[in-house]
Amino acid sequence: MGKTRIKDVRVILTEPDNIRLVIVKVETDEPGLYGIGCATFTQRPSAVVSAINDYLKPFLIGKDTADIEDIWQASYVSSYWRNGPVLNNALSGIDQALWDIKGKQASMPVYDLFGGKARSSAAVYVHANGADEKEVEENVLKFIDEGYHHVRVQVATPGYATYSNKGSESLVSDGQSGPRLGTDRLFEYLPETLHAHPGGIFEPGPYMKSAIGLFEHIRSSVGWGVEILHDVHERIPPIQGVGFAKEVEQFKLFFLEDLFSPEDNDYFRMVRNQTSTPIAMGELYNNPHEVIPMIKDRLIDFLRIHISQIGGLTPARKLAALCEAFNVRTAWHGPGDTSPVGHAANLMLDLNTINFGIQEYAIFGENTKEVFPGCPEVRDGYMWPNGLPGLGIDIDESNAARFPFKDRAYGGAWDTVRRADGSVVKP
């Protein structure tokens, strides 16, 4: 059988639900045969587009689509410096598209190329946010009624900016970095000497108090029949994070996410020595050197890598295999800025990986579903494959063109949150 060559590489930009998505389409010299992949780096999409169009595309034209491993390795080192988010996302779009092509050629879903299914579907978790404990409770109960078994809970801290909440009139949102306190309300709670900032003011003490109060409320009102998760989002000083992980042990979280920044990985050793709270980490990792010690030393329980952020399915499946050897479970990052194509790629690994743990799920709007026919289906708290060859998903380019990128202040950068003294909080 003759070789199938890469004929063209195109980038498709679309924003059907107010989140900028970057999709790569790899076209071949075989009529009608193409693959798609997710390269979404929503805070820096134009840099990814340039990396693909100016560097990877000319490097890849004419290469055999069957040689996924060689293409990945050659592309990975072609920039000499590597493991950065821009080039990794660009490479991911290519890599996922090539697996999509290979599956279509074999008339198999990608999970069959990986060795077949280890389960029939993948358990997912969804986000229950709220301006107060009662609103979070109502959202948790709504999700339980819809069949979900795992729910991440986040509540606003009165008077402060809080990660991933929604609801009160004092909260405003730019549609990308999440809700925050409007500057007109800051001084109702904070002394006039403090630094006003559009992103809002965050303080770790009030945040931890409100989060612990939320866990107490959910366990007393909803009970213990639902698995609850929580994301710290690396915002508190490490030593306070150690204490927080110990204090929340009583609430039996399914996992506590992003307790520290990647720069503070060694603090996880202190957590592991002092508490059995399950720890999830990884969406900010770009470099395997950040990841490998966390796995081999069993410092985390769930690896939460954003698959496009590390370069696609090819490196992700290798990390999943490494995790299996150390009994670390996978929990791939799956927010709204993981496109439906990225969710489909996540699902391919979820179904094949024996040490799968949980899959984060973004509930997509109707516009997004129209742009991406074959968008993974979720019912009864599980994501199900459709059995189609490749990744099982496509993009309707004419529909995608109806939702061009919107202009954003500062190019759409992540909105900076600050401490009361004006210093930057990560992230």
C-alpha positions as CSV (number, residue, x, y, z in Angstrom):
1,M,0.0,0.0,0.0
2,G,1.3,3.4,-0.9
3,K,2.3,6.1,1.6
4,T,-0.2,8.8,2.6
5,R,1.5,12.2,2.6
6,I,0.7,15.4,4.5
7,K,-0.5,17.8,1.8
8,D,-1.5,20.8,3.9
9,V,-1.8,22.0,7.5
10,R,-4.5,24.6,8.3
11,V,-5.5,26.3,11.5
12,I,-9.1,27.0,12.2
13,L,-10.0,29.6,14.8
14,T,-13.5,29.7,16.3
15,E,-15.2,31.0,19.4
16,P,-18.7,29.6,19.6
17,D,-19.2,29.9,23.3
18,N,-17.0,32.9,24.2
19,I,-13.9,30.8,24.6
20,R,-11.2,31.0,21.8
21,L,-10.5,27.6,20.4
22,V,-7.6,26.6,18.1
23,I,-8.1,23.6,15.8
24,V,-5.6,22.1,13.4
25,K,-6.6,20.3,10.3
26,V,-4.1,18.1,8.6
27,E,-5.0,17.3,5.0
28,T,-3.5,14.4,3.0
29,D,-2.9,13.6,-0.6
30,E,-5.6,11.0,-0.3
31,P,-8.9,12.7,-1.4
32,G,-11.2,13.3,1.5
33,L,-8.8,12.0,4.1
34,Y,-7.9,14.5,6.9
35,G,-7.5,14.7,10.6
36,I,-8.2,17.3,13.3
37,G,-6.6,18.1,16.6
38,C,-6.8,20.6,19.4
39,A,-4.1,23.2,19.8
40,T,-6.0,25.5,22.1
41,F,-3.9,27.9,24.2
42,T,-6.7,30.4,24.7
43,Q,-4.5,33.1,26.4
44,R,-2.0,33.1,23.5
45,P,-3.7,31.7,20.4
46,S,-2.0,33.9,17.8
47,A,1.4,32.6,19.0
48,V,0.3,29.0,18.4
49,V,-1.0,29.9,14.9
50,S,2.4,31.4,14.0
51,A,4.2,28.4,15.4
52,I,2.1,26.1,13.1
53,N,2.0,28.2,10.0
54,D,5.5,29.6,10.0
55,Y,7.5,26.6,11.4
56,L,5.7,23.3,11.7
57,K,3.7,23.4,8.5
58,P,6.7,23.8,6.1
59,F,8.6,21.2,8.2
60,L,5.8,18.6,7.8
61,I,4.6,19.0,4.2
62,G,5.3,15.7,2.4
63,K,5.9,13.6,5.4
64,D,4.2,10.1,5.8
65,T,1.2,10.4,8.0
66,A,1.9,6.9,9.4
67,D,5.1,8.0,11.1
68,I,3.4,9.6,14.1
69,E,6.3,8.8,16.5
70,D,9.0,10.1,14.2
71,I,7.0,13.2,13.3
72,W,6.5,14.0,17.0
73,Q,10.1,13.5,17.9
74,A,11.5,15.4,15.0
75,S,9.1,18.3,15.5
76,Y,9.8,18.3,19.2
77,V,13.5,19.0,18.7
78,S,13.2,21.1,15.6
79,S,13.0,24.3,17.6
80,Y,16.1,23.2,19.7
81,W,14.5,24.7,22.8
82,R,11.4,22.8,23.8
83,N,8.8,22.1,26.4
84,G,7.1,25.5,26.2
85,P,3.3,25.9,26.0
86,V,3.2,27.6,22.6
87,L,5.2,24.9,20.7
88,N,3.7,22.1,22.7
89,N,0.2,23.2,21.8
90,A,1.1,23.6,18.2
91,L,2.6,20.1,18.2
92,S,-0.4,18.7,19.9
93,G,-2.7,19.9,17.1
94,I,-0.6,18.0,14.6
95,D,-0.3,14.9,16.8
96,Q,-4.0,14.5,17.5
97,A,-4.8,15.1,13.9
98,L,-2.4,12.3,12.8
99,W,-3.9,9.9,15.3
100,D,-7.3,10.9,13.9
101,I,-6.1,10.1,10.3
102,K,-4.6,6.7,11.4
103,G,-7.9,5.7,13.0
104,K,-9.8,6.6,9.9
105,Q,-7.4,4.6,7.7
106,A,-7.8,1.6,10.0
107,S,-11.6,2.1,10.4
108,M,-11.0,2.0,14.1
109,P,-11.5,4.5,17.0
110,V,-8.2,5.7,18.3
111,Y,-8.7,3.8,21.6
112,D,-8.6,0.5,19.5
113,L,-5.2,1.6,18.1
114,F,-4.0,2.0,21.7
115,G,-5.0,-1.6,22.4
116,G,-8.8,-1.4,23.0
117,K,-11.1,-0.4,25.8
118,A,-10.4,-1.0,29.5
119,R,-13.9,0.3,30.3
120,S,-17.1,1.1,28.4
121,S,-17.3,4.8,29.5
122,A,-15.5,7.4,31.5
123,A,-16.8,8.9,34.7
124,V,-16.8,12.7,34.6
125,Y,-17.0,15.6,37.1
126,V,-18.7,18.9,36.6
127,H,-18.4,22.3,38.3
128,A,-20.9,23.5,41.0
129,N,-20.1,27.2,41.7
130,G,-22.0,29.7,43.7
131,A,-22.0,33.1,45.4
132,D,-22.8,31.4,48.7
133,E,-23.1,28.0,50.2
134,K,-26.8,27.6,49.5
135,E,-26.3,28.3,45.8
136,V,-23.5,25.8,45.6
137,E,-25.7,23.3,47.4
138,E,-28.5,23.9,44.9
139,N,-26.2,23.4,41.9
140,V,-24.8,20.2,43.5
141,L,-28.3,18.8,43.9
142,K,-29.2,19.8,40.3
143,F,-26.2,17.8,39.0
144,I,-27.0,14.8,41.2
145,D,-30.5,14.9,39.7
146,E,-29.0,14.9,36.2
147,G,-27.0,11.7,37.1
148,Y,-23.6,13.1,38.0
149,H,-21.7,11.4,40.8
150,H,-18.6,13.7,41.0
151,V,-18.9,17.4,41.5
152,R,-16.3,20.1,42.0
153,V,-17.5,22.7,44.5
154,Q,-16.3,26.4,44.7
155,V,-17.8,29.2,46.6
156,A,-17.3,33.0,46.5
157,T,-15.4,34.5,49.4
158,P,-17.4,37.6,50.5
159,G,-15.6,40.8,49.7
160,Y,-12.8,39.2,47.7
161,A,-12.1,37.9,44.2
162,T,-12.5,34.1,44.2
163,Y,-11.5,31.5,41.6
164,S,-14.3,30.0,39.6
165,N,-17.4,31.3,41.2
166,K,-20.5,32.9,39.7
167,G,-23.7,34.4,40.9
168,S,-23.7,37.5,43.1
169,E,-24.3,40.9,41.7
170,S,-20.9,42.0,43.0
171,L,-19.3,39.6,40.6
172,V,-18.5,40.4,37.0
173,S,-16.8,38.3,34.3
174,D,-14.8,38.9,31.2
175,G,-15.9,35.5,29.8
176,Q,-12.5,34.1,30.0
177,S,-10.7,34.3,33.3
178,G,-13.8,33.8,35.4
179,P,-15.9,36.0,37.6
180,R,-14.3,38.5,39.9
181,L,-15.4,41.4,42.2
182,G,-16.1,44.6,40.4
183,T,-13.8,47.4,41.6
184,D,-16.9,49.5,42.5
185,R,-17.6,46.9,45.3
186,L,-14.1,46.4,46.7
187,F,-14.1,49.2,49.1
188,E,-17.3,48.0,50.8
189,Y,-15.2,45.4,52.4
190,L,-11.6,46.6,52.2
191,P,-9.9,49.6,53.7
192,E,-9.4,52.5,51.3
193,T,-5.6,52.2,51.7
194,L,-5.7,48.9,49.8
195,H,-4.8,48.7,46.1
196,A,-7.9,48.6,43.9
197,H,-7.3,46.4,40.8
198,P,-9.7,45.3,38.0
199,G,-8.9,41.6,38.6
200,G,-10.0,41.9,42.2
201,I,-8.3,41.3,45.6
202,F,-7.6,37.8,46.9
203,E,-6.5,36.9,50.5
204,P,-5.7,33.3,51.5
205,G,-7.1,33.4,55.0
206,P,-10.7,34.4,54.1
207,Y,-10.6,32.1,51.1
208,M,-9.6,29.1,53.2
209,K,-12.3,29.9,55.8
210,S,-15.0,30.1,53.2
211,A,-13.9,26.9,51.5
212,I,-13.9,24.9,54.7
213,G,-17.3,26.3,55.5
214,L,-18.5,25.2,52.1
215,F,-17.3,21.6,52.7
216,E,-19.0,21.5,56.1
217,H,-22.2,22.8,54.5
218,I,-22.2,20.3,51.6
219,R,-21.5,17.3,53.8
220,S,-24.2,18.3,56.3
221,S,-26.9,19.3,53.7
222,V,-26.2,17.0,50.8
223,G,-24.4,14.2,52.6
224,W,-21.7,11.7,51.8
225,G,-23.2,10.0,48.8
226,V,-21.6,12.4,46.3
227,E,-17.9,12.7,45.6
228,I,-16.8,16.3,46.0
229,L,-13.6,17.9,44.6
230,H,-12.1,21.3,45.0
231,D,-9.5,23.5,43.2
232,V,-7.2,25.7,45.2
233,H,-5.7,27.0,41.9
234,E,-2.2,27.5,43.4
235,R,-3.3,30.7,45.1
236,I,-2.2,30.3,48.7
237,P,1.3,30.3,50.2
238,P,2.7,26.7,50.4
239,I,2.9,26.3,54.1
240,Q,-0.8,27.4,54.4
241,G,-1.5,24.9,51.7
242,V,-0.1,22.1,53.8
243,G,-2.3,23.1,56.7
244,F,-5.4,23.4,54.4
245,A,-4.8,19.9,53.0
246,K,-4.7,18.5,56.6
247,E,-7.8,20.4,57.7
248,V,-10.0,19.2,54.7
249,E,-9.1,15.6,55.3
250,Q,-12.2,15.2,57.4
251,F,-14.4,15.9,54.5
252,K,-13.1,13.1,52.3
253,L,-12.6,14.9,49.1
254,F,-12.3,12.9,45.9
255,F,-9.3,15.1,45.4
256,L,-7.8,18.5,46.2
257,E,-6.5,20.2,43.1
258,D,-3.5,22.5,42.3
259,L,-2.6,23.0,46.0
260,F,0.7,24.5,44.9
261,S,2.4,26.0,41.9
262,P,4.7,23.8,39.8
263,E,7.6,25.9,41.2
264,D,6.7,24.6,44.6
265,N,6.5,20.9,43.8
266,D,8.7,19.9,46.7
267,Y,6.0,21.0,49.2
268,F,4.0,18.0,48.1
269,R,6.4,15.9,50.1
270,M,5.3,17.7,53.3
271,V,1.6,17.1,52.4
272,R,2.1,13.4,51.7
273,N,3.9,13.0,55.1
274,Q,1.1,14.7,57.0
275,T,-2.3,13.8,55.4
276,S,-4.1,11.3,53.3
277,T,-6.1,13.9,51.4
278,P,-5.9,12.8,47.7
279,I,-3.9,15.3,45.6
280,A,-4.4,16.2,41.9
281,M,-1.9,18.2,40.0
282,G,-0.7,18.9,36.5
283,E,-2.6,21.3,34.3
284,L,0.2,23.8,34.5
285,Y,2.9,21.3,33.6
286,N,4.7,21.6,30.3
287,N,7.9,19.7,30.9
288,P,8.3,16.0,31.6
289,H,11.0,16.9,34.2
290,E,8.2,18.6,36.3
291,V,6.0,15.5,36.0
292,I,8.2,12.5,36.5
293,P,9.4,13.1,40.1
294,M,5.8,13.6,41.1
295,I,4.8,10.2,39.7
296,K,7.8,8.1,40.7
297,D,7.8,9.5,44.3
298,R,4.0,9.0,44.6
299,L,3.5,12.7,45.6
300,I,0.2,13.0,43.7
301,D,-2.8,10.7,43.3
302,F,-4.2,12.1,40.1
303,L,-2.2,13.5,37.1
304,R,-4.2,16.4,35.6
305,I,-2.2,17.3,32.6
306,H,-3.7,19.4,29.8
307,I,-3.0,17.1,26.9
308,S,-2.4,19.8,24.3
309,Q,-0.1,21.6,26.8
310,I,2.4,18.7,26.8
311,G,2.3,18.0,23.0
312,G,-0.7,15.7,22.4
313,L,-1.7,12.1,22.6
314,T,1.8,10.6,21.9
315,P,3.4,11.9,25.1
316,A,0.2,11.7,27.2
317,R,-0.2,7.9,26.6
318,K,3.4,7.4,27.7
319,L,2.8,9.4,30.9
320,A,-0.3,7.4,31.5
321,A,1.7,4.2,31.3
322,L,4.3,5.6,33.7
323,C,1.5,6.5,36.1
324,E,0.2,2.9,36.0
325,A,3.5,1.6,37.3
326,F,3.2,3.8,40.4
327,N,-0.6,3.5,40.8
328,V,-1.2,7.2,40.0
329,R,-4.6,7.8,38.3
330,T,-5.3,10.0,35.3
331,A,-7.6,13.0,35.5
332,W,-6.9,14.9,32.2
333,H,-7.7,18.6,32.3
334,G,-11.0,19.3,30.5
335,P,-12.4,22.8,31.0
336,G,-14.1,24.9,28.3
337,D,-10.8,25.8,26.7
338,T,-10.2,22.2,26.0
339,S,-12.1,22.1,22.7
340,P,-14.6,19.3,22.0
341,V,-11.8,17.8,19.8
342,G,-9.5,17.9,22.9
343,H,-12.3,16.2,24.9
344,A,-12.6,13.5,22.3
345,A,-8.8,13.0,22.5
346,N,-9.1,12.8,26.3
347,L,-11.8,10.1,26.0
348,M,-9.6,8.0,23.8
349,L,-7.1,7.7,26.6
350,D,-9.7,7.5,29.3
351,L,-11.2,4.4,27.7
352,N,-7.9,2.6,27.2
353,T,-6.0,3.5,30.4
354,I,-6.5,1.0,33.2
355,N,-5.4,3.5,35.8
356,F,-8.0,6.1,34.7
357,G,-9.4,8.1,37.6
358,I,-11.9,10.8,36.5
359,Q,-12.4,13.2,33.5
360,E,-13.2,16.9,34.0
361,Y,-16.1,17.8,31.7
362,A,-17.1,21.1,30.2
363,I,-20.8,21.3,29.5
364,F,-20.8,22.7,25.9
365,G,-23.4,25.0,24.6
366,E,-25.5,24.4,21.5
367,N,-23.3,26.6,19.3
368,T,-20.3,24.5,20.1
369,K,-22.1,21.3,19.5
370,E,-23.1,22.6,16.0
371,V,-19.5,23.6,15.2
372,F,-18.2,20.2,16.3
373,P,-20.5,17.3,15.1
374,G,-19.6,14.2,17.1
375,C,-19.0,16.2,20.3
376,P,-18.6,13.5,23.1
377,E,-21.9,12.6,24.7
378,V,-22.3,12.6,28.5
379,R,-25.2,10.8,30.2
380,D,-25.7,9.5,33.8
381,G,-22.4,11.1,34.8
382,Y,-20.3,9.2,32.2
383,M,-18.8,10.2,28.8
384,W,-19.5,7.6,26.1
385,P,-17.7,6.9,22.8
386,N,-19.6,7.0,19.6
387,G,-17.5,4.2,18.0
388,L,-16.6,6.2,14.9
389,P,-13.2,5.9,13.4
390,G,-10.4,8.2,14.5
391,L,-11.3,10.6,17.3
392,G,-14.9,10.3,16.3
393,I,-15.4,14.1,15.9
394,D,-15.3,16.6,13.1
395,I,-15.5,20.4,12.6
396,D,-18.1,22.2,10.5
397,E,-15.9,25.0,9.0
398,S,-18.8,27.0,7.7
399,N,-20.4,27.0,11.2
400,A,-17.1,27.7,12.8
401,A,-16.7,30.8,10.6
402,R,-19.8,32.2,12.1
403,F,-18.0,32.6,15.4
404,P,-14.8,34.5,14.8
405,F,-12.5,35.6,17.6
406,K,-13.6,38.7,19.5
407,D,-11.3,41.6,20.4
408,R,-10.2,41.5,24.0
409,A,-8.4,43.9,26.3
410,Y,-4.7,43.0,26.7
411,G,-5.1,40.4,24.0
412,G,-7.2,38.2,26.3
413,A,-4.5,37.6,28.8
414,W,-5.4,35.8,32.1
415,D,-6.8,38.5,34.4
416,T,-4.4,39.2,37.2
417,V,-5.6,38.9,40.8
418,R,-3.7,40.7,43.5
419,R,-3.2,40.6,47.2
420,A,-4.4,43.5,49.3
421,D,-0.9,45.0,49.2
422,G,-0.9,45.0,45.4
423,S,1.3,42.0,44.8
424,V,0.4,39.5,42.0
425,V,-1.3,36.2,43.0
426,K,-0.6,33.1,40.9
427,P,-2.5,32.7,38.6
